Amino acid sequence: RNRERAMPACVPTLADVGRSLGMSGGLQYEVIGGNLQGIRITLKPGQTIIGESGCMLFLDEGIEFECRMSDGSIMQQDDSIWGMIKAGFKRVVTNESLFNTWFTNKSNSPKVMGVAAPHMGTMLPISLAELPQRTILAQASAFVCSSPGVVFSVELVKKFGAGIFGGEGFILQRMVAEPGSGGELFLHGGGTIIRKDLKGQELSLDAGCLMAFTTGIDYDIGFAGLGNTLLSGKLFMAKLRGTGSVWIQSTPSNKMIDLIVDAVPTKSDNN
């Protein structure tokens, strides 16, 4: 049977504001908050993390940052203008910013910084070194920050129906940990995040609630059936098959946006 795990989205008490998650490889961090989560990261002297542009909350004195058009690789990169443009383009087409920000502790003692995502939801710490092929595929805009050596690239949805009706579009983010990298990665999803582990099974879920999955999972779209569509309003469902892990978000941002738009008064409401 497939296994199901819910990622906690709240803390036990107000006094204990954070939920400590300890060490991920060589990176020490703590997820803080309830439905509006952030991450408190402790950088050792000389340690670096790479963040999505605009993710920074605060920096201790001694942490310096610079913006780069790069794909996160620690290997030799193409530093030409064309090479940087290609790296930036990969990010833009998956709804990320053109530049990412490299934060480095330049001091001689540990320093603390904070990062957060732009909307309500749950932070998902991932160790790519523990996943098949050291790889994860995620929805556009899921990336928050990572250790150096997590290479960012574009994954095209192979099936036309999944791209049109799957709620994720034709383009996903593929993140791979390079050899020698710890592969620490932080993603963000709306609402509570549930992990399900499949072993040659099929999983159906609401289109748009898919957040991320590992290699070995095939992603497609299925028809809910005419009767079910008329009663539930759901025409299509995401279908995932294979062996690997799937992360599901309970409240994707597009659902929240639709609720807000529907609640905005219009001229016809006032008449």
N, C-alpha and C positions, 0 to 999 in steps of 0.2 A: 504494500500500500504506500501511496505517496505520503511524505511527511510534511507537516505544516507547522510553521513557526511564526508567531507574530512578534515584530520588533516593538518593544515598549515605546510609547510616545509620551509618557508622563513620568514624573518623579514621585517617589513615595511621600515626601514631606516638603513643605516650603522651606524648612530650615536647611535641609540638604538640597541645595538648588541644582546640583549636578548629579549626573549618573556616570560614575567613573568607568571607563572601558579599558584602562590600563595601557599596555604597550601593544602596538601593531608593528612587528618587526623592530626597527630602531626608533620609531616615532611614538612619543608619549602624548596622549591626548585625553580629553574628557568631553563627552557630549553633554550640553547643558540645556535646560529649558524643557517645556512641555510640548505644546503644539507649534511653537515658534522656536525651533531648536537652533543652537549654534554650537561651535566646537572651540574649546580652549586648547591650544596646542603649545607644548613646551619644546622649544628648539634648543638643542645643545650647541655649544660653540662650533661654528662652521656648518651647521645643519641647515638644509634648505627645504622649503615646500613650494609647490607651484599652485597658484590659485586662479580661479576664474576672475576676470576683471570685475571689480566692484564687490568682491566677497569679503574684503577686509573689514573687521569691526574695530579693532584696536591693536596697537603694537607697543611693546615695551621698548624703552630706549636701548639701542644696540642692535635692533633688527632693521636692516635696510632692505629696500625693494627696488626692482627695476622691471619695466614692461618689455616683453619680447614677443616677436612673432615666431613661435617655435611649436613643436609638437610634443615637448616634454622629454625628448630623448637625451640620454647622457652619452650616447655614442657620437662619433664625428658627424656633424650636420652640415648641410649645404648652407653656407653663410651668405651666398649671393642674394641679391634683391629678389630674383625669381624664386629661389629656394624658400625665402622667408614669406613671400606672397603665397606660395603653394601651401605652406604650413598654416598660415592664417586663414586661407580659404577653406581648408578642411574644417576649421572651427566655425566659421561663419555659416556654412551650409547646414550645420547641425544646431543652429540657433544659439551658438556661443559667440563671445566677442572676438574681434580680430586679434587682439593681444591677450596674452596671459601674463600674470605677475609672478615673479620669482622673489620669494622672501628668504633672506639669509641672516642668520645670527652672526654678526661680525664682532661680537664681544667675547670676553674670556669666561663668561658664566652663562648658565641656562637663562633663557628669556621666554616670555609668554606672549602669545598673540591670539586674537580671536577672529573667527570667520563665520559667515552665515549665508544662507540662501535667500533669494529675494521674496519668497512667499511661504505661507504656512505649510508645515509638513514635518517630516522626520529625516534626520541624517542617517545615512547608511554607511558604516565603515566596512570596507572590503579589503581583504588581503588577497591580491591577485595570485600570489605565489601558491595559494592553496586551491586555486580553481583549475579546471582542465585547460591545458594550453596557456595557462597564466593569462586568461582572456575573459572579458565580460563585454556584452553588448547592451547598451542602455538607450533609453529614449533621449531625444534631443533636449538639451538644456539640463540634463541630470547632473553633470559634472560640477563639483564645488572646488575641490583641491586634491592634490596628490603629492607623493614624494617624487623626486626626479627619477626618470627611468620608466615612467608610465607613458607609453607612446599613444598619442591620440590620432585616430584616423576615421575615415568615413566608411560606413557599411550600408550598401544599397539593399533595400528589401527586394528579394528576387521575384516575388509573385505580385502581379499587378493588383489583384483584389486586396491583398494585405496592405499595399501602399495606399490605395484609395479609401478603403473602409476600415482600416485597422486602428485609426486614431493616432498612429505614430508617424504617418507620412511615409515617404519612400526612403528616407535617410535616417539611420541610427548612428550612434556613436560606438565605435569599437576601441576599447582600451586594453593594451597589452603591456605586461611587465617585461622589460628587457632582462636578459641574463645578468645576474649580479645586482639587480635592483630588488629592494624589499617589496615593491609593488603595493605600497599603502595608498588607498584610494578612498575618497569620500564622495558619495552620491547623495542626491536629495530627491525625495518623492512626496507627493501630496497626501496628507492624512497619515494613517497608520500603514506600515509596510509589513507585508506577510511574505514569508519565504516558503516555497513548496519545492520539495525534492522529488523529481520524477525518475522512474526506472523503467524506461520503455513504455510509458503510459501516455495518455492524452489528457490534457487539461483545457477546459473551456473557461473563459472569463470575459467580462464586459470589455468591449473595445475601448481603448483609452486607458484602462487600468493597468496595462502591462508597463512595468518600470524597467526591468532588466532581466537578462537571462544569459546562461553560459553557452559555450559551444556544445554541440550535440543535441540542441533543441531546434526543431523545425517550426517556423512561425507562419501561420496561414489564417484565413478568414473563413468562417462557416456561416451558413444561413440558419437563422433561429427557427424558421418555419412560419407559415402564414398565420396559423392560429396563435402561436406564441407572440408573434409580432403585433397582432391586433390587441392582445390582452396586456402585453408588457411594454409595448412601444419600442422594443429592441429588435432591429432588423438583422443585424450582424453580430457575431461573437468571434472573439479571437480564439484560435485553436493552436495549441502548442503540443508537440509530440516529441518523444525521444527520451534521452537520459541526461540529466543535468539538473540545474537549479533555476527557479523562476522567482523573481521578486515582484509582488503585486502592490500597487498603491491604492488605498481605499478611496481617496478623494483627489483625482488628478486636477490640475489647475484649470483646465478648460471647463470642468463641471462647475467649479466655484465661480468662474467668470460668467458662465451662462446664468447661474442663479442671481448674480448681482445685476446683470443686464435685464433679466426678467422683472426684477424688483424696481427698476428705475421708472418713475412716473413718466407718462407720455401725454401729449396734448389730448389724445382721445380719452384718456382716463379722467381728465378734468372736465370734459364736456358731458 
